[in-house]
Amino acid sequence: MEFGAPCSRALNGCSPCGLEVGTPIQREIVKSRFPFGASFLVWPTSTPRKSCAGRAMLKDYTVSFDKAGKMSTQISCDFELSSLTALSPLDGRYWSKVKDLAPYMSEYGLIYFRVLVEIKWLLKLSQIPEITEVPSFSEEAESFLQGLIDGFNLDDALEIKNIERVTNHDVKAVEYFLKQKCQSHPEIAQVLEFFHFACTSEDINNLAHALMLKESMKNVMFPVMDKLIMAICTMAKDNAHISMLSRTHGQVIYQLWLASPTTLGKEMAVFAIRLSRERKEMHQVEIMGKFAGAVGNYNAHLAAYPHINWPHIAEEFVKSLGLSFNPYVTQMTRAGEIGSSTMPHKVNPIDFENSEGNLGKANGGLSHLSMKLPISRWQRDLTDSTVLRNMGEGLGHSLLAYKSALQGIGKLQVNEARLSEDLNHSWEVLAEPIQTVMRRFGVPEPYEKLKELTRGRAVSQESITEFIEGLELPEEAKVNLLKLTPHTYIGAAAELAMNVDTAVNLVNGLEFF
């Protein structure tokens, strides 16, 4: 027997669709499995289904009983893609935060950059004197071709997808689309067969993927990373003078291993510098492209035009797209490796937990790309095709992480009273400067004397003061030590925090700020 979807009109035996209702026992079994209170239509599997206005989007539940009366179910869905039905949370719950990547990392983005590469290659051919069959284009013809790139839109992408349904080949569909668009132009119509000339699909795809990565990093990822770095730098400067305890091994270490006080700002500056270094390394990654034919030997190129220096032409073309040229390839190329950096979480950690989780997801996916893409099996490894389609997922999770961190930073408030309380109960941190001054002036056994003071007993302002006053030190040295408190024993932390912008600029050059 089959049970239909929950139907608002199928209540207590009502059968508005003209379908036989199951037995009471069967209905009770189904209701026990689906306790949300809906009734179910039931009909023999051989009965044709009829439409019903009360049907939910979920098409049907197939419920079967074996001879022992045991029930099994199978859910069949007929969902339209929406934020509720998207398989990836990037395309659903978090779409508003990552949608800036869509023009670059979506299927639309891939198609757009394929169109760009195909057109730019035809323009390049027109500039090679030896290829007399493709004469130099007029300014009007070049403007027409550039207009196809600049004016490319979703309707064009859908048209290419419709062509692909016939050709069953995504790159060939782009070639056919361009031929259709250009056949009305008298000048370009004469050279339509030079679209995709001497190219393998991977020549087009590897450059398209490389451009997707290059443009998304430049226009989306790096700007958001820069905002995050600037936000952390602002935190560092705003809190440059707020003293706090340092923690080593996850705790304040007393007696033998002391944790000197610092400032909140200086500790934030540490993360600004770390993320700046990661950003610089990512920016310096070469995004490479190849354009050497099916197996990297320019076979088709040389067969058609044996006297042209095709490796030189390919290098010029790839570099004209803003990519680095990879001269020795088979079918695939290394598009580049990128990574990320994590943020610590402090107050209200939900945004930072979201950030950390998404960075882990991004690093996992991008690590797979970095291991997979440099290795090619034989001359053609089409496993890279499906892997590269997930490149946007890694960047999407990174972008979501950066924006979640920024959102979390915007909610942070420094609990200065709590930091001050920690310091007020941690006078033992002054053992370090006291010991250092004792050593300077030749006081014997400074370490041992401080160990006797601090081990197994509480250290207070009074006990520290009494200890200092009993030392055989020059009066000026004593006065300076007596002025120290856990709040003021912060070294150059405040200055380091205030100079964080300069430090970040030294790491990254002067690219921002």
URCORHU-V278331 format. One record per backbone hydrogen bond with DSSP energy under -0.5 kcal/mol. CO is the residue of the C=O (numbers start at 0). NH is the residue of the N-H. If there is no record, write none. Layout:
BEGIN
co = (CO/CO)
nh = (NH/NH)
END
This chain:
BEGIN
co = (1/2/4/5/6/8/10/14/22/23/24/25/26/27/28/29/33/38/40/42/43/51/53/56/58/59/59/60/60/61/63/65/69/71/73/73/75/81/87/88/88/91/93/93/94/97/98/100/100/101/101/105/106/107/108/109/110/111/112/113/114/115/116/117/118/119/120/121/123/124/126/127/129/130/132/137/138/139/140/141/142/143/144/145/146/148/152/153/154/155/156/157/158/159/160/161/162/162/163/168/169/170/171/172/173/174/175/176/177/178/181/183/184/186/187/188/190/191/193/195/199/199/200/201/202/203/204/205/206/207/208/209/210/211/212/213/214/215/215/216/219/220/221/222/223/224/225/226/227/228/229/230/231/232/233/234/236/238/238/240/241/243/247/250/250/251/252/253/253/255/257/261/262/263/264/265/266/267/268/269/270/271/272/273/274/275/276/277/278/279/280/281/285/286/288/291/292/297/298/299/300/304/307/308/309/310/311/312/313/314/315/316/317/317/318/323/324/326/331/332/333/347/348/349/350/351/352/353/354/355/356/357/358/359/360/361/362/363/364/365/366/367/368/371/373/375/376/380/381/381/382/383/384/386/387/389/389/390/391/392/393/394/395/396/397/398/399/400/401/402/403/404/405/406/407/407/408/413/414/415/416/417/418/419/420/422/425/426/427/428/429/430/431/432/433/434/435/436/437/438/442/444/445/446/447/448/449/450/453/457/458/459/460/461/462/463/464/465/467/470/473/474/475/476/477/478/479/480/484/487/489/491/492/493/494/496/498/499/500/501/502/503/504/507)
nh = (42/60/40/55/9/10/13/17/26/27/28/29/30/31/32/33/36/6/3/1/46/54/7/77/4/61/75/2/62/73/71/68/65/63/61/75/59/85/90/91/93/94/96/97/98/100/101/103/104/105/108/109/110/111/112/113/114/115/116/117/118/119/120/121/122/123/124/125/126/127/128/130/131/133/134/141/142/143/144/145/146/147/148/149/150/151/156/157/158/159/160/161/162/163/164/165/165/166/167/172/173/174/175/176/177/178/179/180/181/182/184/185/188/189/190/191/193/194/196/198/202/203/204/205/206/207/208/209/210/211/212/213/214/215/216/217/218/219/220/221/223/224/225/226/227/228/229/230/231/232/233/234/235/236/237/238/239/241/264/242/263/261/250/247/252/253/258/255/256/257/259/243/266/267/268/269/270/271/272/273/274/275/276/277/278/279/280/281/282/283/284/284/287/323/325/297/295/301/302/303/304/307/309/312/313/314/315/316/317/318/319/320/320/322/321/288/326/328/329/334/287/350/352/353/354/355/356/357/358/359/360/361/362/363/364/365/366/367/368/369/370/371/372/374/375/377/379/383/384/385/386/387/388/389/390/392/393/394/395/396/397/398/399/400/401/402/403/404/405/406/407/408/409/410/410/411/411/415/418/419/420/421/422/423/424/425/428/429/430/431/433/434/435/436/437/438/439/440/442/441/445/448/449/450/451/452/453/454/456/459/426/463/464/465/466/467/468/469/470/472/477/478/479/480/481/482/483/483/488/489/492/495/496/497/498/499/502/503/504/505/506/507/508/510)
END
